Amino acid sequence: MSGRLILLRHGETYANVDRRLDTRPPGSELTPLGRAQARAFVPPDRLRPALVVHSVATRAVQTAAEIGGRFGVTAAELAGIHEVQAGALENRSDEAAVAEFNETYRRWHAGEHGLALPGGESADDVLDRYLPVVTDLRLRYLDDDDWTGDIVVVSHGAAIRLAAAVLAGVDGGFVVEHHLANTEAVVLAPAGGGGWSCLRWGALTPPFASTSAPQAVVDPMG
C-alpha cells in the first residue's frame, strides 16, 4: 500500500463570508479569495497528487478545478461526499440556527449518531453515504501495491471532520474544538486491518486530544 487520502475543505465561498449554513448542492460559489486559496494549495509534504476528486457542490467543483489545473490532473466528481445536510436550518445565519447546528454536531461526536438535524441528516445518514466512497477509493487505488500517489478529495468541513473521526478514531472533543479553515485538510493513511491513521489535522500532527480550549472559530461549516 502507498499513498494517502487528503480530505480537503473547499476554498472560501460567499456563504462562508455571510456565515450561512449553506449545505444543499449546488450551493454557493467561491469568492475571489477562495479561488486564490485553491490555486495556492500545497499538498502536505509537497507531494504531487495523483488523483483529484470532488463532491457535487459548486464550491468543491471550482476548488478541484483550480487544483487539478495546477497539477495537470483532471478532477472527477463523486456522489456521496457533499456537506452535512442542515434541513430546516439551510441558509440561515442567525445565532439560534448556528447554535443548534453546532450543538447537534457536538452531540454526534459524543456518540449520538442517530440524532438528526431538524428536517436534515443524522451522523449515521452522513456516514452511510460518505464512508463507502472512501472505502472504494482505498480498494481501487491505495490498496494497490502499484499505486504510488496521494488522492485529494475536495469536500466539506463538517462532513470531513465527522468521517475522519470515525475512520481514524480521533477524539470527539478534539474534533469539535478544531475546525478546518478553507483549503485545510485532514490527511489519512491506510493502516492494517482495513483501518486508517490520521497523520495531520490542518496544521496539527498527532496526538490529537481535547484540550477544552475555547472555540475561536465561528464558521459553523469549518
TIDREN-73241 format. One record per residue (C-alpha): x negated, y, z negated. Coordinates in steps of 0.02 Angstrom, whole numbers, padded with zeros to 5 digits, always signed. Layout:
BEGIN
XYZ/...
This chain:
BEGIN
+00000+00000+00000/-00059+00176+00037/+00016+00348+00048/+00127+00447-00068/+00304+00515-00069/+00307+00705-00083/+00481+00762-00136/+00477+00944-00086/+00604+01077-00130/+00651+01188+00018/+00598+01370+00035/+00692+01518-00038/+00870+01545+00026/+00991+01690+00019/+01093+01588-00106/+00940+01569-00217/+00920+01757-00217/+01102+01776-00267/+01085+01635-00396/+01232+01546-00316/+01273+01362-00337/+01252+01327-00152/+01264+01138-00134/+01384+01094+00007/+01298+01068+00176/+01257+01155+00287/+01234+01293+00158/+01128+01449+00157/+00981+01487+00272/+00803+01527+00221/+00756+01707+00185/+00602+01778+00272/+00506+01738+00113/+00574+01560+00119/+00508+01537+00296/+00339+01606+00242/+00337+01486+00094/+00368+01340+00211/+00232+01395+00331/+00110+01414+00186/+00147+01244+00110/-00012+01146+00071/+00013+00962+00031/-00062+00905-00135/-00246+00862-00112/-00232+00945+00059/-00193+00780+00145/-00105+00792+00312/+00073+00722+00307/+00106+00576+00423/+00296+00592+00417/+00414+00737+00376/+00598+00705+00342/+00735+00819+00278/+00914+00825+00218/+01062+00883+00322/+01064+01055+00240/+01009+01204+00346/+00878+01260+00220/+00796+01089+00223/+00802+01080+00413/+00718+01250+00427/+00587+01211+00296/+00543+01045+00377/+00532+01125+00549/+00403+01250+00486/+00301+01114+00402/+00314+00992+00546/+00264+01125+00671/+00111+01171+00570/+00050+00991+00556/+00107+00930+00727/+00236+00810+00656/+00415+00802+00721/+00535+00814+00573/+00679+00690+00560/+00847+00707+00472/+00904+00582+00341/+01076+00571+00264/+01096+00549+00077/+00960+00665+00010/+01060+00827+00001/+01088+00925-00159/+01195+00876-00308/+01372+00924-00258/+01442+01055-00377/+01626+01032-00332/+01735+01168-00408/+01579+01267-00456/+01524+01284-00275/+01462+01458-00225/+01489+01528-00399/+01354+01631-00481/+01440+01686-00642/+01363+01641-00810/+01502+01518-00854/+01480+01417-00695/+01291+01412-00708/+01302+01362-00892/+01424+01221-00852/+01313+01155-00713/+01159+01161-00823/+01245+01078-00971/+01311+00936-00862/+01138+00915-00787/+01060+00912-00961/+01183+00776-01016/+01136+00672-00863/+00956+00672-00923/+01016+00623-01096/+01090+00466-01020/+01268+00515-00971/+01253+00466-00788/+01439+00437-00767/+01484+00616-00814/+01541+00715-00661/+01541+00900-00621/+01721+00964-00602/+01776+00905-00429/+01594+00861-00393/+01470+00721-00416/+01406+00622-00563/+01224+00572-00583/+01274+00398-00528/+01351+00469-00369/+01190+00562-00327/+01077+00414-00365/+01187+00294-00266/+01157+00393-00107/+00980+00458-00141/+00884+00308-00206/+00921+00193-00057/+00840+00321+00058/+00683+00321-00048/+00682+00132-00055/+00698+00122+00135/+00552+00242+00160/+00447+00137+00044/+00490-00027+00130/+00467+00042+00305/+00307+00139+00276/+00224+00144+00105/+00228-00044+00076/+00147-00073+00246/-00039-00107+00225/-00072-00019+00390/+00015+00142+00335/-00109+00274+00276/-00015+00439+00266/+00095+00538+00148/+00281+00562+00178/+00354+00736+00146/+00538+00729+00101/+00614+00905+00108/+00758+00900-00013/+00834+00997-00159/+00782+01040-00335/+00915+00962-00445/+00927+00804-00339/+00737+00783-00331/+00716+00801-00518/+00854+00676-00554/+00792+00546-00431/+00610+00564-00482/+00652+00549-00666/+00743+00385-00637/+00616+00314-00515/+00461+00352-00619/+00535+00353-00794/+00495+00536-00826/+00556+00604-00994/+00727+00684-00977/+00685+00828-01091/+00534+00869-00984/+00641+00865-00826/+00769+00986-00897/+00632+01105-00954/+00531+01101-00792/+00622+01163-00638/+00544+01163-00466/+00512+01329-00382/+00542+01344-00195/+00419+01232-00100/+00358+01149-00259/+00353+00960-00256/+00359+00802-00359/+00230+00676-00298/+00266+00490-00320/+00155+00342-00280/+00212+00161-00263/+00170+00055-00415/+00176-00131-00448/+00340-00225-00459/+00431-00100-00350/+00406+00042-00473/+00339+00217-00450/+00209+00325-00535/+00233+00514-00546/+00067+00594-00501/+00120+00776-00501/+00269+00882-00551/+00250+01053-00474/+00081+01113-00538/+00080+00988-00682/-00002+00817-00696/+00034+00676-00820/+00076+00652-00959/+00249+00728-00937/+00328+00759-01107/+00461+00876-01175/+00395+01024-01273/+00564+01101-01317/+00495+01261-01244/+00620+01398-01197/+00678+01381-01016/+00623+01538-00925/+00683+01485-00752/+00858+01547-00712/+00881+01466-00541/+01008+01328-00578/+00962+01228-00424/+00774+01227-00451/
